[in-house]
Amino acid sequence: MWTKTKSLTLSRILAAAMTGMTMITTFFVPSMCRWYENVSVGSGFFGDSGIFLPMCICLYICECLALTAMWGLHVLLRNISRGDVFTERNTLCLRIISWACMMAGVVFAVFGMWRFIFFLPAFFAVMFGLIMRVLKNVFEKAVEIKSENDFTI
């Protein structure tokens, strides 16, 4: 039978797996960029200028942002597993995740100057960051309501 505890455990395992995959990917960024440079045929505002270095920079920055977001997710899941759901710390974690997504969207938008196709992941990253902001605002309001209820006899 599927329970809340099993669901939380699965979330923590998947978050750890994604963090590990992100760390492993760090070592393959140059070869992925070289491969993409060889097979891509798109263009951007900068024409056919080389994309190897801009793409490496973009991916390394996005990896740092992804690891930051994953750290926030790990802290959030740990707090939830302890029973601390509507707390200031969790609101901070959601804020960190949302800003990391928004900044990744900006990085992809800048890289979109070299290849227009990268405006698409920029859109999705900003959209996900916006969803996380809304969730953060809901959590913030829940923390406020919980705080008021704690003072009520």
C-alpha beads as a LAMMPS data file, in Angstrom:
LAMMPS data file: protein, C-alpha beads

153 atoms
152 bonds

1 atom types
1 bond types

-500.0 500.0 xlo xhi
-500.0 500.0 ylo yhi
-500.0 500.0 zlo zhi

Masses

1 110.0

Atoms # bond

1 1 1 0.000 0.000 0.000
2 1 1 1.284 3.449 -0.949
3 1 1 1.667 5.787 2.017
4 1 1 2.785 9.362 2.600
5 1 1 6.024 8.070 4.125
6 1 1 6.808 5.990 1.034
7 1 1 6.021 8.945 -1.210
8 1 1 8.351 11.190 0.766
9 1 1 11.070 8.521 0.686
10 1 1 10.687 8.183 -3.080
11 1 1 10.946 11.970 -3.454
12 1 1 14.144 12.024 -1.409
13 1 1 15.643 9.146 -3.441
14 1 1 14.768 10.820 -6.740
15 1 1 16.175 14.152 -5.542
16 1 1 19.419 12.431 -4.517
17 1 1 19.591 10.632 -7.876
18 1 1 19.084 13.886 -9.779
19 1 1 21.745 15.596 -7.698
20 1 1 24.160 12.775 -8.466
21 1 1 23.347 12.899 -12.171
22 1 1 23.895 16.656 -12.204
23 1 1 27.294 16.235 -10.555
24 1 1 28.300 13.492 -13.001
25 1 1 27.186 15.610 -15.953
26 1 1 29.758 18.230 -14.953
27 1 1 32.512 16.036 -16.345
28 1 1 30.789 15.626 -19.722
29 1 1 29.850 19.234 -20.478
30 1 1 32.778 19.908 -22.864
31 1 1 32.149 16.759 -24.900
32 1 1 28.394 17.460 -25.017
33 1 1 29.074 21.015 -26.191
34 1 1 31.524 19.841 -28.841
35 1 1 28.988 17.283 -30.085
36 1 1 26.187 19.865 -30.189
37 1 1 28.414 22.333 -32.038
38 1 1 29.069 19.678 -34.688
39 1 1 25.445 18.625 -35.217
40 1 1 23.535 21.889 -34.733
41 1 1 22.382 23.804 -37.763
42 1 1 20.385 26.573 -36.101
43 1 1 21.376 30.149 -35.825
44 1 1 20.879 33.091 -33.549
45 1 1 21.530 36.788 -33.440
46 1 1 25.269 36.123 -33.492
47 1 1 25.044 34.093 -36.680
48 1 1 27.293 31.103 -37.168
49 1 1 29.885 32.111 -34.600
50 1 1 31.259 29.274 -32.495
51 1 1 28.974 28.117 -29.722
52 1 1 31.325 25.813 -27.831
53 1 1 32.520 28.320 -25.217
54 1 1 29.167 30.115 -24.694
55 1 1 27.419 26.759 -24.336
56 1 1 29.987 25.472 -21.828
57 1 1 29.592 28.634 -19.774
58 1 1 25.806 28.404 -19.970
59 1 1 25.728 24.765 -18.887
60 1 1 28.198 25.222 -16.040
61 1 1 26.238 28.183 -14.686
62 1 1 23.001 26.212 -15.013
63 1 1 24.590 23.259 -13.201
64 1 1 25.494 25.534 -10.296
65 1 1 21.934 26.833 -10.252
66 1 1 20.554 23.287 -10.456
67 1 1 22.706 22.176 -7.539
68 1 1 21.531 25.201 -5.564
69 1 1 17.908 24.302 -6.298
70 1 1 18.567 20.650 -5.411
71 1 1 20.114 21.712 -2.100
72 1 1 16.962 23.711 -1.362
73 1 1 14.851 20.699 -2.294
74 1 1 16.878 18.390 -0.032
75 1 1 16.445 20.766 2.909
76 1 1 12.731 21.102 2.168
77 1 1 12.215 17.328 2.002
78 1 1 14.258 16.806 5.174
79 1 1 12.156 19.367 7.021
80 1 1 8.939 17.787 5.795
81 1 1 10.122 14.335 6.870
82 1 1 10.705 15.766 10.363
83 1 1 7.152 17.096 10.430
84 1 1 8.162 20.743 9.963
85 1 1 5.954 21.714 7.041
86 1 1 4.791 25.311 7.332
87 1 1 7.956 26.996 8.565
88 1 1 10.057 29.984 7.579
89 1 1 12.883 27.624 6.557
90 1 1 10.664 25.882 4.008
91 1 1 9.546 29.209 2.619
92 1 1 13.212 30.153 2.227
93 1 1 13.891 26.847 0.438
94 1 1 11.065 27.504 -2.019
95 1 1 12.371 31.052 -2.553
96 1 1 15.860 29.690 -3.334
97 1 1 14.445 27.123 -5.761
98 1 1 12.319 29.724 -7.531
99 1 1 15.213 32.186 -7.932
100 1 1 17.523 29.424 -9.172
101 1 1 14.958 28.521 -11.838
102 1 1 14.442 32.149 -12.827
103 1 1 18.184 32.731 -13.135
104 1 1 18.578 29.552 -15.205
105 1 1 15.903 30.946 -17.498
106 1 1 17.882 34.148 -17.878
107 1 1 21.068 32.179 -18.626
108 1 1 19.274 30.123 -21.284
109 1 1 17.753 33.297 -22.748
110 1 1 21.232 34.812 -23.079
111 1 1 22.450 31.618 -24.739
112 1 1 19.444 31.892 -27.029
113 1 1 21.356 34.697 -28.731
114 1 1 23.608 31.983 -30.212
115 1 1 20.860 29.447 -30.927
116 1 1 17.217 30.486 -30.943
117 1 1 16.120 27.024 -29.785
118 1 1 17.408 27.821 -26.286
119 1 1 14.653 30.385 -25.796
120 1 1 12.360 27.378 -25.251
121 1 1 14.136 26.011 -22.135
122 1 1 14.446 29.640 -20.984
123 1 1 10.677 29.966 -21.150
124 1 1 10.110 26.707 -19.261
125 1 1 12.676 27.547 -16.571
126 1 1 11.114 30.955 -15.949
127 1 1 7.640 29.400 -15.979
128 1 1 8.690 26.792 -13.402
129 1 1 10.322 29.538 -11.333
130 1 1 7.050 31.470 -11.445
131 1 1 5.112 28.398 -10.279
132 1 1 7.590 27.959 -7.429
133 1 1 7.112 31.650 -6.491
134 1 1 3.362 31.127 -6.264
135 1 1 3.906 28.016 -4.147
136 1 1 6.305 30.008 -1.955
137 1 1 3.667 32.695 -1.486
138 1 1 1.103 30.069 -0.497
139 1 1 3.570 28.595 2.011
140 1 1 4.337 32.076 3.335
141 1 1 0.640 32.714 3.946
142 1 1 0.250 29.269 5.567
143 1 1 3.176 30.036 7.894
144 1 1 1.479 33.308 8.845
145 1 1 -1.861 31.569 9.529
146 1 1 -0.126 28.803 11.504
147 1 1 1.705 31.407 13.572
148 1 1 -1.551 33.209 14.359
149 1 1 -3.212 29.911 15.289
150 1 1 -0.331 28.984 17.582
151 1 1 -0.936 32.177 19.594
152 1 1 -4.673 31.531 19.796
153 1 1 -5.873 29.635 22.840

Bonds

1 1 1 2
2 1 2 3
3 1 3 4
4 1 4 5
5 1 5 6
6 1 6 7
7 1 7 8
8 1 8 9
9 1 9 10
10 1 10 11
11 1 11 12
12 1 12 13
13 1 13 14
14 1 14 15
15 1 15 16
16 1 16 17
17 1 17 18
18 1 18 19
19 1 19 20
20 1 20 21
21 1 21 22
22 1 22 23
23 1 23 24
24 1 24 25
25 1 25 26
26 1 26 27
27 1 27 28
28 1 28 29
29 1 29 30
30 1 30 31
31 1 31 32
32 1 32 33
33 1 33 34
34 1 34 35
35 1 35 36
36 1 36 37
37 1 37 38
38 1 38 39
39 1 39 40
40 1 40 41
41 1 41 42
42 1 42 43
43 1 43 44
44 1 44 45
45 1 45 46
46 1 46 47
47 1 47 48
48 1 48 49
49 1 49 50
50 1 50 51
51 1 51 52
52 1 52 53
53 1 53 54
54 1 54 55
55 1 55 56
56 1 56 57
57 1 57 58
58 1 58 59
59 1 59 60
60 1 60 61
61 1 61 62
62 1 62 63
63 1 63 64
64 1 64 65
65 1 65 66
66 1 66 67
67 1 67 68
68 1 68 69
69 1 69 70
70 1 70 71
71 1 71 72
72 1 72 73
73 1 73 74
74 1 74 75
75 1 75 76
76 1 76 77
77 1 77 78
78 1 78 79
79 1 79 80
80 1 80 81
81 1 81 82
82 1 82 83
83 1 83 84
84 1 84 85
85 1 85 86
86 1 86 87
87 1 87 88
88 1 88 89
89 1 89 90
90 1 90 91
91 1 91 92
92 1 92 93
93 1 93 94
94 1 94 95
95 1 95 96
96 1 96 97
97 1 97 98
98 1 98 99
99 1 99 100
100 1 100 101
101 1 101 102
102 1 102 103
103 1 103 104
104 1 104 105
105 1 105 106
106 1 106 107
107 1 107 108
108 1 108 109
109 1 109 110
110 1 110 111
111 1 111 112
112 1 112 113
113 1 113 114
114 1 114 115
115 1 115 116
116 1 116 117
117 1 117 118
118 1 118 119
119 1 119 120
120 1 120 121
121 1 121 122
122 1 122 123
123 1 123 124
124 1 124 125
125 1 125 126
126 1 126 127
127 1 127 128
128 1 128 129
129 1 129 130
130 1 130 131
131 1 131 132
132 1 132 133
133 1 133 134
134 1 134 135
135 1 135 136
136 1 136 137
137 1 137 138
138 1 138 139
139 1 139 140
140 1 140 141
141 1 141 142
142 1 142 143
143 1 143 144
144 1 144 145
145 1 145 146
146 1 146 147
147 1 147 148
148 1 148 149
149 1 149 150
150 1 150 151
151 1 151 152
152 1 152 153
